[in-house]
Amino acid sequence: MAQWGEYRLLSAAGTVVWTAIAVLIANHSIPQMLLTGYVPIVRRLPVMVLDGWRLVLAVGLSTAVVFACLIPLYKPRPRRVLDTIFLTQKRVLVAMFALATLGYFNMTYRLPRATLAMTMGILLVVLPTWFVILGNRPMRGEKRAVIVGDDPAQINRVADAIEIPVLGYLSPPLGINVDSDQAQSPTPTVTDGGTIEMPSSDLRSLGGLSRLEEILVEHDIATVVFAFRRTDRGEFFGVLETCHKHGVEAKVLREHADSVLLSDETAGELVTIDLEPWDWQDRLLKRIFDIGFALTGLMASAPLLGLIALAIKLDSPGPIFYRQTRTAGLGGTFDVLKFRTMLPDSESSDPVDDGENDQITRVGWLLRKSHLDELPQLWPILVGDMSVVGPRAAWTDEEALLEEEAVEWRKRWFVKPGLTGLAQINDASSTNPTEKLRYDLEYIRRQSFWLDMKIVIRQLWIALLDSVKVFIGQERHDESKSR
């Protein structure tokens, strides 16, 4: 990241210069003829070239509006590449809508529609590229790290093992307390977490976890190293999410490697946590597919939703949907809705096979076997809480039971959960968490957009076969024979 003053100057000046260039290109007759002649959506727009004071006004007004809309981006802060692209494009779209609205109410300030459309197209590509380049410029000063944790012994070990200068340490709200078998008394804490002084260490306390984001931005922190007694506490994954959000490298002591997903860099006492297994191009492609799949599925299934809701109400008393809190990426949570397939208040956190579950209703059995009970989950895919393909999101009440049998279970948290995955197409369910985890970790190691496509095609084929079996009655017959 460039230094603060330099970054502000380059980002603001680049916005002005690139906007002016974009308007001048869009105002030229040749690009306008190419646009209106070969792009179907704008083919009917007239070619209109401005000159004189009208061109000066168009350049000045466009530059001012775009500059104002992109002000939040002039503040230097670590961001992931894809976040920078999306945020810049969103701001450019806001600027273009502002210019269109201004022209609608006052003809004097109206940009020709072809000029406005082409300017928007140019800026949607050029400005995100500019901000990505600025955000990835190497720092002039040396790289620095901070340590985050609640274990004084680990903090000291990390400070000795890390090869770049350490700014200090932060600790969670309970503060850093010495283990009970040691003679020293607990260290006093400040109100937002952190410690005033840590025994046997020259490291400076930077305060509580509430200051982590501020520290990352103000001091251009390159690496955060974890020193928690346990990696299953909420603060651990909260810090991971902050590192992921700001594109900061995260490291952990090798003894905690079984609890995290590691990158290829695994040498030494400190190992690097893989916070983003996908590169930004594949993430963008995956997200576009998720949106297209969810929208298509919701529109295609719209006529069915009312019929399913009516069938559920007629079959048994209770609500049409049930809500369940599930684990999201990096240990977060989100709520999913599913069509109710069981009797009300009969759900248990102990995984049970459908064939052994006597609480499933008649309509619920049909919905489960045909996979139609999953239709409401297209919405969290559309809004970004889930993906089409990924480790199946587990019920939060069920997580503790699954972790008891599969010690590496939390490695699944490093990938966005999915509607289906490698475990689902291989018929591995939560009733066998070790097998399910094996498939999920295999997916994480092999994941790619093309693997996602293979899984989706196979899952759709399985769903089609299951639906055919349901409607010809074979599935019910097979289950009754097996009993």
PEDA-V360261 format. One record per residue. N is the residue number from 1. PHI is phi as a letter, one per 40 degrees, with the letter a starting at -180 (* if undefined). D_LAST is the distance of its C-alpha to the last C-alpha in whole Angstrom. Layout:
n=N phi=PHI d_last=D_LAST
n=N phi=PHI d_last=D_LAST
This chain:
n=1 phi=* d_last=65
n=2 phi=c d_last=68
n=3 phi=c d_last=70
n=4 phi=d d_last=70
n=5 phi=c d_last=74
n=6 phi=c d_last=73
n=7 phi=c d_last=70
n=8 phi=d d_last=71
n=9 phi=c d_last=74
n=10 phi=c d_last=72
n=11 phi=c d_last=69
n=12 phi=c d_last=71
n=13 phi=c d_last=74
n=14 phi=c d_last=71
n=15 phi=c d_last=70
n=16 phi=c d_last=73
n=17 phi=c d_last=74
n=18 phi=c d_last=71
n=19 phi=c d_last=71
n=20 phi=c d_last=75
n=21 phi=c d_last=74
n=22 phi=c d_last=71
n=23 phi=c d_last=73
n=24 phi=c d_last=76
n=25 phi=c d_last=74
n=26 phi=c d_last=72
n=27 phi=c d_last=75
n=28 phi=c d_last=77
n=29 phi=c d_last=77
n=30 phi=c d_last=75
n=31 phi=d d_last=72
n=32 phi=c d_last=72
n=33 phi=c d_last=73
n=34 phi=c d_last=70
n=35 phi=c d_last=67
n=36 phi=c d_last=68
n=37 phi=c d_last=69
n=38 phi=b d_last=65
n=39 phi=b d_last=63
n=40 phi=d d_last=61
n=41 phi=c d_last=60
n=42 phi=b d_last=64
n=43 phi=c d_last=66
n=44 phi=c d_last=68
n=45 phi=c d_last=69
n=46 phi=c d_last=73
n=47 phi=c d_last=75
n=48 phi=a d_last=77
n=49 phi=b d_last=79
n=50 phi=c d_last=80
n=51 phi=a d_last=84
n=52 phi=g d_last=86
n=53 phi=c d_last=86
n=54 phi=c d_last=82
n=55 phi=c d_last=81
n=56 phi=c d_last=82
n=57 phi=c d_last=80
n=58 phi=c d_last=77
n=59 phi=c d_last=77
n=60 phi=c d_last=78
n=61 phi=c d_last=76
n=62 phi=c d_last=73
n=63 phi=c d_last=73
n=64 phi=c d_last=74
n=65 phi=c d_last=71
n=66 phi=c d_last=68
n=67 phi=d d_last=70
n=68 phi=c d_last=69
n=69 phi=c d_last=66
n=70 phi=c d_last=65
n=71 phi=d d_last=67
n=72 phi=d d_last=64
n=73 phi=c d_last=63
n=74 phi=c d_last=67
n=75 phi=c d_last=66
n=76 phi=c d_last=65
n=77 phi=a d_last=61
n=78 phi=c d_last=59
n=79 phi=a d_last=56
n=80 phi=c d_last=53
n=81 phi=d d_last=55
n=82 phi=c d_last=52
n=83 phi=c d_last=53
n=84 phi=c d_last=57
n=85 phi=c d_last=56
n=86 phi=c d_last=54
n=87 phi=c d_last=56
n=88 phi=c d_last=59
n=89 phi=c d_last=58
n=90 phi=c d_last=57
n=91 phi=c d_last=61
n=92 phi=c d_last=62
n=93 phi=c d_last=60
n=94 phi=c d_last=62
n=95 phi=c d_last=65
n=96 phi=c d_last=65
n=97 phi=c d_last=64
n=98 phi=c d_last=67
n=99 phi=c d_last=69
n=100 phi=c d_last=68
n=101 phi=c d_last=68
n=102 phi=c d_last=71
n=103 phi=c d_last=73
n=104 phi=c d_last=71
n=105 phi=c d_last=73
n=106 phi=a d_last=76
n=107 phi=c d_last=77
n=108 phi=c d_last=80
n=109 phi=b d_last=77
n=110 phi=c d_last=75
n=111 phi=c d_last=73
n=112 phi=d d_last=73
n=113 phi=c d_last=69
n=114 phi=c d_last=69
n=115 phi=c d_last=71
n=116 phi=c d_last=68
n=117 phi=c d_last=65
n=118 phi=c d_last=67
n=119 phi=c d_last=68
n=120 phi=c d_last=64
n=121 phi=c d_last=63
n=122 phi=c d_last=65
n=123 phi=c d_last=65
n=124 phi=c d_last=61
n=125 phi=b d_last=61
n=126 phi=c d_last=64
n=127 phi=c d_last=64
n=128 phi=d d_last=61
n=129 phi=c d_last=62
n=130 phi=c d_last=65
n=131 phi=c d_last=63
n=132 phi=c d_last=61
n=133 phi=c d_last=64
n=134 phi=c d_last=65
n=135 phi=c d_last=62
n=136 phi=b d_last=62
n=137 phi=c d_last=65
n=138 phi=c d_last=66
n=139 phi=c d_last=67
n=140 phi=c d_last=71
n=141 phi=c d_last=71
n=142 phi=c d_last=68
n=143 phi=c d_last=65
n=144 phi=b d_last=64
n=145 phi=b d_last=61
n=146 phi=b d_last=59
n=147 phi=b d_last=57
n=148 phi=b d_last=55
n=149 phi=i d_last=53
n=150 phi=b d_last=53
n=151 phi=b d_last=54
n=152 phi=d d_last=58
n=153 phi=c d_last=57
n=154 phi=c d_last=55
n=155 phi=c d_last=57
n=156 phi=c d_last=60
n=157 phi=c d_last=58
n=158 phi=c d_last=57
n=159 phi=d d_last=61
n=160 phi=c d_last=62
n=161 phi=c d_last=60
n=162 phi=c d_last=60
n=163 phi=c d_last=63
n=164 phi=b d_last=64
n=165 phi=d d_last=66
n=166 phi=b d_last=64
n=167 phi=c d_last=65
n=168 phi=i d_last=63
n=169 phi=b d_last=60
n=170 phi=b d_last=58
n=171 phi=b d_last=56
n=172 phi=c d_last=53
n=173 phi=d d_last=54
n=174 phi=c d_last=54
n=175 phi=g d_last=56
n=176 phi=c d_last=57
n=177 phi=b d_last=57
n=178 phi=c d_last=57
n=179 phi=d d_last=55
n=180 phi=c d_last=55
n=181 phi=c d_last=56
n=182 phi=c d_last=59
n=183 phi=c d_last=62
n=184 phi=c d_last=63
n=185 phi=c d_last=62
n=186 phi=d d_last=60
n=187 phi=c d_last=62
n=188 phi=c d_last=63
n=189 phi=b d_last=61
n=190 phi=c d_last=62
n=191 phi=c d_last=61
n=192 phi=c d_last=59
n=193 phi=g d_last=58
n=194 phi=g d_last=59
n=195 phi=b d_last=62
n=196 phi=c d_last=66
n=197 phi=a d_last=66
n=198 phi=b d_last=64
n=199 phi=c d_last=65
n=200 phi=f d_last=66
n=201 phi=a d_last=66
n=202 phi=c d_last=68
n=203 phi=c d_last=66
n=204 phi=c d_last=66
n=205 phi=c d_last=64
n=206 phi=b d_last=63
n=207 phi=h d_last=62
n=208 phi=c d_last=58
n=209 phi=c d_last=55
n=210 phi=c d_last=56
n=211 phi=c d_last=59
n=212 phi=d d_last=57
n=213 phi=c d_last=57
n=214 phi=c d_last=61
n=215 phi=c d_last=62
n=216 phi=d d_last=60
n=217 phi=c d_last=62
n=218 phi=c d_last=65
n=219 phi=b d_last=65
n=220 phi=f d_last=64
n=221 phi=c d_last=61
n=222 phi=c d_last=60
n=223 phi=a d_last=57
n=224 phi=b d_last=55
n=225 phi=b d_last=54
n=226 phi=c d_last=52
n=227 phi=a d_last=52
n=228 phi=c d_last=50
n=229 phi=c d_last=48
n=230 phi=b d_last=45
n=231 phi=c d_last=43
n=232 phi=b d_last=41
n=233 phi=c d_last=43
n=234 phi=c d_last=44
n=235 phi=c d_last=47
n=236 phi=d d_last=46
n=237 phi=c d_last=44
n=238 phi=c d_last=47
n=239 phi=c d_last=49
n=240 phi=d d_last=47
n=241 phi=c d_last=47
n=242 phi=c d_last=51
n=243 phi=c d_last=51
n=244 phi=c d_last=49
n=245 phi=c d_last=51
n=246 phi=b d_last=54
n=247 phi=g d_last=54
n=248 phi=c d_last=55
n=249 phi=c d_last=54
n=250 phi=b d_last=51
n=251 phi=b d_last=51
n=252 phi=a d_last=50
n=253 phi=c d_last=50
n=254 phi=d d_last=49
n=255 phi=c d_last=47
n=256 phi=b d_last=45
n=257 phi=c d_last=44
n=258 phi=c d_last=40
n=259 phi=c d_last=40
n=260 phi=b d_last=41
n=261 phi=c d_last=41
n=262 phi=c d_last=44
n=263 phi=c d_last=47
n=264 phi=c d_last=48
n=265 phi=c d_last=51
n=266 phi=b d_last=50
n=267 phi=c d_last=53
n=268 phi=g d_last=55
n=269 phi=c d_last=54
n=270 phi=b d_last=53
n=271 phi=b d_last=50
n=272 phi=c d_last=50
n=273 phi=c d_last=47
n=274 phi=c d_last=46
n=275 phi=c d_last=46
n=276 phi=a d_last=46
n=277 phi=c d_last=44
n=278 phi=c d_last=45
n=279 phi=c d_last=48
n=280 phi=c d_last=50
n=281 phi=c d_last=50
n=282 phi=c d_last=46
n=283 phi=c d_last=45
n=284 phi=c d_last=47
n=285 phi=c d_last=45
n=286 phi=c d_last=42
n=287 phi=c d_last=43
n=288 phi=c d_last=44
n=289 phi=c d_last=41
n=290 phi=d d_last=39
n=291 phi=c d_last=42
n=292 phi=c d_last=41
n=293 phi=c d_last=38
n=294 phi=c d_last=37
n=295 phi=c d_last=40
n=296 phi=c d_last=39
n=297 phi=c d_last=35
n=298 phi=c d_last=37
n=299 phi=c d_last=39
n=300 phi=c d_last=36
n=301 phi=c d_last=34
n=302 phi=d d_last=36
n=303 phi=c d_last=36
n=304 phi=c d_last=32
n=305 phi=d d_last=32
n=306 phi=c d_last=34
n=307 phi=c d_last=31
n=308 phi=c d_last=28
n=309 phi=c d_last=30
n=310 phi=c d_last=31
n=311 phi=c d_last=27
n=312 phi=c d_last=26
n=313 phi=c d_last=29
n=314 phi=c d_last=28
n=315 phi=c d_last=24
n=316 phi=a d_last=25
n=317 phi=c d_last=28
n=318 phi=h d_last=29
n=319 phi=c d_last=31
n=320 phi=c d_last=30
n=321 phi=b d_last=30
n=322 phi=b d_last=29
n=323 phi=b d_last=31
n=324 phi=b d_last=30
n=325 phi=c d_last=33
n=326 phi=b d_last=32
n=327 phi=c d_last=34
n=328 phi=c d_last=37
n=329 phi=c d_last=39
n=330 phi=f d_last=41
n=331 phi=g d_last=39
n=332 phi=c d_last=40
n=333 phi=b d_last=38
n=334 phi=a d_last=37
n=335 phi=c d_last=35
n=336 phi=b d_last=33
n=337 phi=b d_last=31
n=338 phi=b d_last=28
n=339 phi=c d_last=27
n=340 phi=c d_last=25
n=341 phi=b d_last=21
n=342 phi=b d_last=20
n=343 phi=c d_last=22
n=344 phi=d d_last=25
n=345 phi=f d_last=26
n=346 phi=b d_last=23
n=347 phi=c d_last=23
n=348 phi=b d_last=23
n=349 phi=c d_last=24
n=350 phi=c d_last=22
n=351 phi=c d_last=19
n=352 phi=b d_last=16
n=353 phi=c d_last=13
n=354 phi=d d_last=13
n=355 phi=c d_last=9
n=356 phi=b d_last=10
n=357 phi=b d_last=13
n=358 phi=c d_last=13
n=359 phi=c d_last=17
n=360 phi=c d_last=16
n=361 phi=c d_last=18
n=362 phi=c d_last=18
n=363 phi=c d_last=20
n=364 phi=c d_last=19
n=365 phi=c d_last=16
n=366 phi=c d_last=18
n=367 phi=c d_last=21
n=368 phi=c d_last=19
n=369 phi=c d_last=17
n=370 phi=c d_last=21
n=371 phi=g d_last=23
n=372 phi=c d_last=25
n=373 phi=c d_last=25
n=374 phi=c d_last=27
n=375 phi=d d_last=30
n=376 phi=c d_last=32
n=377 phi=c d_last=32
n=378 phi=c d_last=34
n=379 phi=c d_last=37
n=380 phi=c d_last=37
n=381 phi=c d_last=37
n=382 phi=c d_last=40
n=383 phi=c d_last=42
n=384 phi=g d_last=41
n=385 phi=c d_last=39
n=386 phi=b d_last=36
n=387 phi=b d_last=36
n=388 phi=c d_last=34
n=389 phi=b d_last=33
n=390 phi=i d_last=33
n=391 phi=d d_last=31
n=392 phi=d d_last=28
n=393 phi=c d_last=30
n=394 phi=c d_last=28
n=395 phi=c d_last=28
n=396 phi=d d_last=31
n=397 phi=c d_last=30
n=398 phi=c d_last=27
n=399 phi=d d_last=30
n=400 phi=c d_last=31
n=401 phi=c d_last=27
n=402 phi=c d_last=27
n=403 phi=c d_last=31
n=404 phi=c d_last=30
n=405 phi=c d_last=28
n=406 phi=b d_last=30
n=407 phi=c d_last=33
n=408 phi=c d_last=34
n=409 phi=d d_last=32
n=410 phi=c d_last=35
n=411 phi=c d_last=37
n=412 phi=c d_last=34
n=413 phi=c d_last=37
n=414 phi=c d_last=39
n=415 phi=b d_last=38
n=416 phi=d d_last=37
n=417 phi=c d_last=34
n=418 phi=b d_last=32
n=419 phi=c d_last=30
n=420 phi=a d_last=28
n=421 phi=a d_last=29
n=422 phi=c d_last=28
n=423 phi=c d_last=25
n=424 phi=c d_last=24
n=425 phi=c d_last=24
n=426 phi=b d_last=23
n=427 phi=f d_last=19
n=428 phi=b d_last=21
n=429 phi=b d_last=20
n=430 phi=c d_last=21
n=431 phi=c d_last=19
n=432 phi=b d_last=20
n=433 phi=c d_last=24
n=434 phi=c d_last=26
n=435 phi=c d_last=24
n=436 phi=c d_last=25
n=437 phi=c d_last=28
n=438 phi=c d_last=29
n=439 phi=c d_last=28
n=440 phi=c d_last=30
n=441 phi=c d_last=33
n=442 phi=c d_last=33
n=443 phi=c d_last=34
n=444 phi=c d_last=37
n=445 phi=c d_last=38
n=446 phi=b d_last=38
n=447 phi=d d_last=38
n=448 phi=a d_last=40
n=449 phi=c d_last=41
n=450 phi=c d_last=40
n=451 phi=c d_last=36
n=452 phi=d d_last=36
n=453 phi=c d_last=36
n=454 phi=c d_last=34
n=455 phi=c d_last=31
n=456 phi=c d_last=32
n=457 phi=c d_last=32
n=458 phi=c d_last=28
n=459 phi=c d_last=27
n=460 phi=c d_last=28
n=461 phi=c d_last=27
n=462 phi=c d_last=23
n=463 phi=c d_last=23
n=464 phi=c d_last=25
n=465 phi=c d_last=22
n=466 phi=c d_last=19
n=467 phi=c d_last=21
n=468 phi=c d_last=22
n=469 phi=c d_last=18
n=470 phi=c d_last=18
n=471 phi=c d_last=21
n=472 phi=c d_last=20
n=473 phi=g d_last=16
n=474 phi=c d_last=14
n=475 phi=c d_last=13
n=476 phi=c d_last=11
n=477 phi=c d_last=10
n=478 phi=c d_last=9
n=479 phi=c d_last=6
n=480 phi=c d_last=5
n=481 phi=c d_last=5
n=482 phi=c d_last=4
n=483 phi=c d_last=0
